[in-house]
Amino acid sequence: MTGASDAHHEGVVGDSYPAGPGWVVAARGEVDQDTLAPLEEALVSAADQHGLVVLDAGSITFGDSSFLNLLLRVHHLTALRIAAPGEQLRRLFALTGADTVLSLYPSVEDALGS
């Protein structure tokens, strides 16, 4: 998938950048099985190269079970920290018990600083 994949990055993946001890990947909008691929690519690629990956989830409005599965997979690849999850994501994590596995932080700064 060359060329066309760039257009998909306008979807759920925002900026990705080095910060402090790790790498930040920002995501936005609805993350489900139809929109997940670019985010999966960004997170797995970051996990391959960095010991700490922070997902800036502040602009994610919805995440489903495929999103949750991706986070749990990446969590096993690297130190994954989830920054600024909104109410829907916090509810998803709490209902599934993922909040006991994943590292959640109120902000990107907090996630990088800990």
N, C-alpha and C positions, 0 to 999 in steps of 0.2 A: 504494500500500500504506500506508494510514493506519491507525492503531490496532493492527492485527495485527503490524506490524513491531516494536513495542515488546516484544512477547513473545519474538520471536526474539533480541533483544539479551540475553536471559537465557542464551542459548547460548554462543557462542564469544567474544563481546566482553565484556570486563570494564570497568573504569573507563577513561575518557579524560579527560585533564586537561592544562592548560598546565604546563610545567616548564622553568625556565631559558630557553634560547634557542629552545625548540621545543614540541612537542606529543607527549604520550605516549598510545599506545593499548595497553591490555593485552588479551591474548587468552588463552583457556584451552581445555583439552580437545582433542578431535580436530578438526582443520581439514581438511575435504575438500570436494569439489564440492557435497555436500548441506548443509554448514554454513557455507560460505564467504561467502554474500551479505552478512550484517550486517558482517562484518569488512572486506569489500571496500568497502562503503559508508563505514565509519568511516575507513579509511585513505585512500581517494580524497578524501573530504571534507576530512580533515586536510591532505592534500597540496595541495589547492587553496588553503588558507589559511595554510600555514606552510612556511617554508623548510627546516625540520628536523622530521622525524617519527621518533619512536622507537617501535618495536614491542616491548612487554614480552612476550617469548615464554617466560618462565620457567615458566608454567603450561600451555603447550601440550604435550600428550602425543603428538600425532601430526600430521604434515602430509604431504599428498600433492602430486602434480605440479600440481594446480590451485592449491594454496596457494603453491607455488614460483613459478608463473606470475604470480600476483597480486603477490608481493613484487618480482619483476623489473619488472612494469609500474609499480608505485608508485616503485621506484628511479629510473625514468626521469622521473617527475613532480616529485620533490623529493629532498632529501637524506634517505634512509631509513637508519636504523640499527637493527639487530636486537639486542636486549638479552637476555642470559641464555638463549640457546637450549639446550635439553636435548640429550641424547645422540642421540635419533632425528633431530632437526632437523639437528644438526651432521653426522651421517652423510649425510643427504639432501643437504645443501649440498656436502659433500666429494665424494660420488659423482657429482654433476651438474656440479661445477666452479663452482657458484654461490657458493662461499666465496671465489672470486677476484674476484667482482663485487660481492657484497653486503658491507656493513660490519657485522661481528659484534663484540659487546662482552660482557664478562662480567657487566655489571650495567647497570641503567638509569642509575645515577649516572655510570658510566664513559662511557656513550653520550652523555649530556648534556654531560659535562665536556670532551670531546675537541674 
